[in-house]
Amino acid sequence: MAALLTALTTALLLVGAVAQRSVRELRLWALGNVLVFIGYAITSATMLPLWAQGVLGYGVYMLGLLQVWRGTSLFVRRAWRWQSGALVLGTLLAGCLYFAYANPWLEGRQMCSLLLSAGVLGQCAWLLLKQEQKSPGQMLWIAGGGYAVMSVVLLAEVIIRLEFAWGEGWAVGYWFDISPGLLTALVMPVTQVVVAYGMLLMLLNRQLVRLSNQVHIDMLTGMPNRAGLLAFADRLLPRAVLEQLPVAVLVIDVDHFKKVNDTYGHLAGDDVLEAVGARLRQTLRPGDCLCRFGGEEFVAMLPGMTPYAALEVAQRLCSNMASLPVTVEGKPLRITVSVGCANSQHYGYDLDALIAAADSAMYEAKNSGRNRALSASLQ
């Protein structure tokens, strides 16, 4: 039964790895499960010589678990040190060699494998549950909890086997009348399925987050696009209405951008937009939303900004942009912006009305000579 469920979970992860070839951690999990299954098959084959059944099989099994640990570390973006894996594998092989030839004892080999496996699975559980605690909602608790249960069960199995080997009555097997192998046979197959399901679920959740980000992120500048701005406004404006919090909108347009494209080409124009976006972000606060609205036009939403404060920010955007040239094809190029402002104190909390008023003020700034900021709320 355990072998069958191991094969099924391995097949499940292999299908996922084939479907998502770009997801390296899924490939490592699938490879790890394949090696675990092969190692389990080798150690169970009694007709094989001792060096294969009693040493090689355990090594292949542990190598598989180390790939699972490596994939889990990669998933939570934590460094995986090969030295740690080599230490675990070397310790297991040394124990198996000792209990295969120096002091032949099957239970000794099994307990070495169980103890080190519990440590590796416990490390996987710690990585996932710590990441879930740091950033809730990633669906890591299912696989993390499964790994934790597996680690505890393997440790309990070691205690049971020690009790039966030593004939003592202080361990788990004495109190619950559990024979060696029964606990793992009952619990491990179920938790294997839970862990495999949890792995696929947390990968699916991450893919959905990435897709959502792609919908709301401008691929050129890395900042929110128009959809991202609308999502920000949907969260901000109801709260602003409730708290009567002023909200300012800035419409920012790159001056003479068509001339940049015509002179240097569209790739150079893209470089200019990236540089402008980065310069604008440096001037705004972390809680402000700056998006690329379309073409060479950017829109910023500034919570808690009065008309005068927003105009000061807009003027600072203009001066910061004009003060440092942008490098285009190795040459410094002076880039300026024109900014229009509008505030909820005069145009309400309707985003379209705020953008329209700020856009009108921006065009007035262009007609007045460019490289300046004007406020529709202060005219």
C-alpha positions in Angstrom: 0.0 0.0 0.0 2.8 2.4 1.0 4.7 1.6 -2.2 1.6 2.1 -4.3 0.8 5.5 -2.8 4.4 6.6 -3.2 4.2 5.6 -6.9 1.0 7.6 -7.3 2.3 10.7 -5.6 5.5 10.4 -7.7 3.4 10.1 -10.9 1.4 13.2 -9.8 4.5 15.3 -9.3 6.0 14.0 -12.6 2.9 15.1 -14.5 3.1 18.5 -12.9 6.8 18.7 -13.7 6.1 17.9 -17.4 3.3 20.4 -17.5 5.4 23.1 -15.8 8.9 22.6 -17.2 10.0 26.1 -16.2 9.3 25.5 -12.5 12.6 24.1 -11.3 11.5 23.3 -7.8 8.7 21.1 -9.1 11.3 19.2 -11.2 13.4 18.7 -8.1 10.4 17.5 -6.1 9.5 15.0 -8.9 13.1 13.8 -9.2 13.3 13.4 -5.4 10.1 11.3 -5.3 11.4 9.1 -8.1 14.7 8.5 -6.2 12.8 7.8 -3.0 10.7 5.2 -4.8 13.7 3.6 -6.4 15.6 3.5 -3.1 12.5 2.0 -1.4 12.4 -0.7 -4.1 16.1 -1.5 -3.7 16.0 -1.8 0.1 12.9 -4.1 -0.2 14.5 -6.4 -2.8 15.8 -9.3 -0.5 17.5 -11.1 -3.5 20.0 -8.2 -4.0 23.5 -8.4 -2.5 24.0 -6.7 0.8 26.0 -3.7 -0.6 23.0 -2.9 -2.8 20.1 -3.6 -0.5 21.8 -2.5 2.7 23.8 0.5 1.5 23.0 1.6 -2.0 19.3 1.5 -1.6 19.4 3.7 1.5 21.7 6.1 -0.2 19.4 6.5 -3.2 16.5 7.0 -0.9 18.2 9.8 1.0 19.4 11.4 -2.2 15.8 11.7 -3.2 14.8 13.3 0.1 17.7 15.8 -0.3 16.3 16.8 -3.7 13.0 17.5 -2.0 14.7 19.6 0.6 16.6 21.4 -2.2 13.4 22.1 -4.1 11.7 23.4 -0.9 14.5 25.7 -0.2 14.4 27.0 -3.8 10.6 27.6 -3.5 10.9 29.8 -0.4 14.0 31.5 -1.9 16.4 30.2 0.8 20.0 29.1 0.0 20.5 25.3 0.0 24.0 24.4 1.1 25.3 21.2 -0.6 27.6 20.7 2.3 24.6 20.0 4.5 23.2 17.5 2.1 26.6 15.8 1.7 26.9 15.6 5.5 23.5 13.9 5.8 24.2 11.5 3.0 27.7 10.7 4.3 26.4 10.1 7.8 23.7 7.7 6.5 26.1 5.7 4.2 28.6 5.4 7.1 25.9 4.1 9.4 24.6 1.7 6.8 28.2 0.4 6.1 28.7 -0.1 9.8 25.4 -1.9 10.4 25.9 -4.0 7.2 29.5 -5.2 7.7 31.1 -4.2 11.0 28.1 -5.0 13.1 25.3 -6.5 10.9 22.0 -5.3 12.2 19.0 -4.5 9.9 17.2 -2.4 12.6 20.3 -0.3 12.9 20.3 0.6 9.2 16.6 1.3 9.3 16.9 3.5 12.4 19.8 5.5 10.8 17.6 6.1 7.8 14.5 7.0 9.8 16.4 9.4 12.1 18.1 11.3 9.3 14.9 11.3 7.2 13.0 12.9 10.1 15.6 15.6 10.2 15.4 16.4 6.5 11.6 16.4 6.5 11.6 18.5 9.6 13.8 21.0 7.8 11.3 21.1 4.9 8.4 21.7 7.4 10.3 24.5 9.1 11.1 26.3 5.8 7.5 26.2 4.6 5.8 27.0 7.9 8.2 29.9 8.6 7.5 31.3 5.2 3.7 31.0 5.7 4.0 32.8 9.0 6.0 35.6 7.4 3.7 35.9 4.4 0.3 34.3 5.1 -2.0 33.2 2.3 0.6 31.2 0.2 -1.1 27.9 1.0 2.2 26.5 2.4 0.7 25.2 5.6 -0.7 22.0 3.9 2.7 20.7 2.7 4.5 22.2 5.7 2.1 20.5 8.1 2.4 17.2 6.2 6.2 17.3 6.4 6.0 18.1 10.2 3.7 15.1 10.8 6.0 12.8 8.8 9.0 14.0 10.7 7.3 13.4 14.1 6.1 9.9 13.0 9.6 8.9 11.9 11.0 10.0 15.2 8.3 8.0 17.0 9.2 5.0 14.9 12.8 5.3 15.9 11.8 5.3 19.6 9.5 2.3 19.1 12.3 0.3 17.4 14.7 1.2 20.1 12.3 0.1 22.7 11.8 -3.3 21.0 15.5 -3.7 20.5 16.4 -2.9 24.1 13.3 -4.4 25.8 12.6 -1.2 27.8 9.1 -0.1 28.7 9.5 3.7 28.6 8.9 4.4 25.0 5.9 5.0 22.7 5.5 1.3 21.8 5.0 0.3 25.4 2.3 2.8 26.2 0.3 2.4 23.0 1.2 -1.2 22.2 2.4 -0.3 18.7 4.7 -2.8 16.9 7.6 -1.5 14.7 6.5 -0.3 11.3 2.7 -0.1 12.2 2.8 3.7 12.8 4.6 4.5 9.6 2.4 2.1 7.6 -0.8 3.8 8.9 0.3 7.5 8.8 3.0 7.9 6.1 0.9 7.0 3.0 -1.8 9.5 3.8 0.7 12.3 4.6 2.5 11.6 1.4 -0.6 12.3 -0.6 -1.3 15.4 1.5 2.2 16.7 0.9 2.0 16.1 -2.8 -1.3 17.8 -3.0 0.0 20.7 -0.9 3.1 21.1 -3.1 0.9 21.4 -6.2 -1.5 23.7 -4.5 1.2 26.1 -3.3 2.7 26.1 -6.8 -0.7 26.8 -8.3 -1.2 29.7 -5.8 2.1 31.2 -6.8 1.3 30.9 -10.5 -2.0 32.7 -9.9 -0.2 35.5 -8.0 2.2 35.9 -10.9 -0.6 36.0 -13.5 -2.4 38.6 -11.4 0.8 40.7 -11.2 1.2 40.4 -14.9 -2.3 41.8 -15.4 -1.6 44.8 -13.2 2.1 45.4 -14.0 3.6 47.3 -17.0 6.1 45.0 -18.5 8.5 47.7 -19.6 8.8 49.8 -16.5 7.8 47.2 -13.9 5.4 49.6 -12.3 1.6 49.3 -12.2 -0.3 49.8 -15.4 -3.8 51.3 -15.9 -5.4 48.1 -14.4 -3.0 48.4 -11.4 -4.0 52.0 -10.9 -7.7 51.1 -10.9 -7.1 48.3 -8.4 -5.3 50.7 -6.1 -8.1 53.3 -6.5 -10.7 50.6 -5.6 -8.9 50.1 -2.3 -8.0 53.7 -1.6 -11.1 55.8 -2.5 -13.7 54.1 -0.3 -11.5 54.5 2.7 -10.7 58.1 1.7 -14.4 58.9 1.5 -15.1 57.3 4.9 -12.2 59.1 6.5 -12.5 62.3 4.5 -8.9 61.9 3.4 -7.8 64.2 0.6 -6.5 62.4 -2.5 -4.4 64.0 -5.2 -3.9 62.8 -8.8 -1.0 63.8 -11.0 -0.9 63.3 -14.7 2.8 63.3 -15.9 3.7 63.5 -19.6 7.2 63.3 -21.0 8.0 66.4 -23.1 9.0 66.0 -26.8 8.9 62.2 -26.5 8.0 61.8 -30.2 11.2 63.6 -31.1 13.2 61.1 -29.0 11.6 58.2 -30.8 12.1 59.8 -34.2 15.7 60.7 -33.5 17.0 57.7 -31.6 14.4 54.9 -32.3 11.8 53.2 -30.3 14.3 51.1 -28.3 15.9 54.2 -27.0 12.5 55.6 -26.3 11.8 52.5 -24.1 15.0 53.2 -22.2 13.9 56.8 -21.6 10.5 55.6 -20.3 12.3 53.2 -17.9 14.6 56.0 -16.7 11.7 58.4 -16.2 9.7 55.9 -14.3 12.6 55.1 -12.0 13.3 58.9 -11.4 9.6 59.5 -10.6 9.4 56.6 -8.2 12.4 58.0 -6.3 10.6 61.3 -5.7 7.3 59.8 -4.5 6.5 58.2 -1.2 6.3 54.4 -0.7 2.6 54.6 -0.1 1.9 56.5 -3.4 0.8 54.7 -6.5 2.7 55.6 -9.7 1.5 53.9 -12.9 2.3 54.0 -16.6 -1.0 55.1 -18.0 -0.2 54.7 -21.6 2.5 55.7 -24.1 4.7 58.4 -22.4 2.0 59.3 -19.9 2.2 58.4 -16.2 -0.4 58.9 -13.5 0.2 59.1 -9.7 -2.3 58.9 -6.8 -1.2 60.5 -3.6 -3.3 59.7 -0.5 -3.5 62.5 2.1 -2.2 65.2 -0.2 -3.8 68.7 -0.1 -3.8 70.7 -3.3 -0.8 72.8 -2.3 1.2 69.8 -1.1 0.5 67.9 -4.3 1.6 70.9 -6.4 4.9 71.0 -4.4 5.4 67.3 -5.2 4.6 67.9 -8.8 7.1 70.8 -9.0 9.7 68.6 -7.4 9.1 65.9 -10.0 9.8 68.4 -12.7 13.0 69.7 -11.2 14.4 66.3 -10.3 13.7 65.1 -13.8 15.3 68.1 -15.5 18.3 68.2 -13.2 19.9 65.0 -14.3 20.2 63.9 -18.0 19.2 60.5 -19.2 21.8 58.5 -21.0 20.6 57.4 -24.5 23.0 55.5 -26.7 25.9 56.6 -24.6 24.9 60.3 -24.8 23.4 62.5 -22.1 19.9 63.7 -23.0 17.9 66.2 -21.0 14.4 64.9 -20.5 11.7 67.1 -18.9 8.1 66.4 -17.9 4.9 68.4 -17.6 2.6 67.7 -14.7 -1.0 68.4 -14.0 -2.6 68.1 -10.6 -6.2 67.6 -9.3 -7.5 67.1 -5.8 -10.5 65.3 -4.4 -11.3 68.5 -2.3 -12.4 70.1 -5.6 -13.3 67.2 -7.9 -14.6 64.6 -5.5 -13.5 61.0 -5.2 -14.3 60.0 -8.8 -11.1 58.7 -10.4 -12.2 59.6 -14.0 -13.0 63.2 -12.9 -9.7 63.5 -11.1 -7.7 62.2 -14.1 -9.6 64.4 -16.5 -9.0 67.5 -14.5 -5.3 66.7 -14.0 -4.9 65.9 -17.7 -6.4 69.3 -18.6 -4.0 71.0 -16.3 -1.1 69.0 -17.7 -1.9 70.1 -21.3 -2.1 73.7 -20.0 1.4 73.2 -18.5 2.6 72.1 -21.9 1.0 75.0 -23.6 2.7 77.3 -21.1 6.2 76.2 -22.0 6.6 72.6 -20.7 8.8 71.5 -17.8 6.4 72.8 -15.3 3.5 71.8 -13.0 0.0 73.3 -12.8 -2.9 72.5 -10.5 -6.5 72.4 -11.7 -7.5 72.8 -8.0 -5.6 76.0 -7.5 -6.7 78.0 -10.6 
